[in-house]
Amino acid sequence: MNKKGTLYMGALFAVLFLMLGFLMLPLMKDGVTDARTNLDCTNTSISHGNMAMCLSTDIGIPYFIIALLTFVGGFIGREM
């Protein structure tokens, strides 16, 4: 396959994985909301361990988005 074909194929796979990743975000948001409710993250007098767990639960979605964009960028960058 020539250079244009591999770049096109990489971009096609990148868009496919990007769409699939963004379709998974509402499912992740529900899981994070349930976890925050079960951990009682709105309570201001929880222990430091629970506060750390609430923070690590909150950063799950941004880390997923960053990982998804890095993965998709790898598909496009690999073919150039």
Secondary structure by P-SEA (a helix, b strand, c coil): ccaaaaaaaaaaaaaaaaaaaaaaaaaaaaaaaaaaaaaccccccccaaaaaaaaaaaaaaaaaaaaaaaaaaaaaaaac
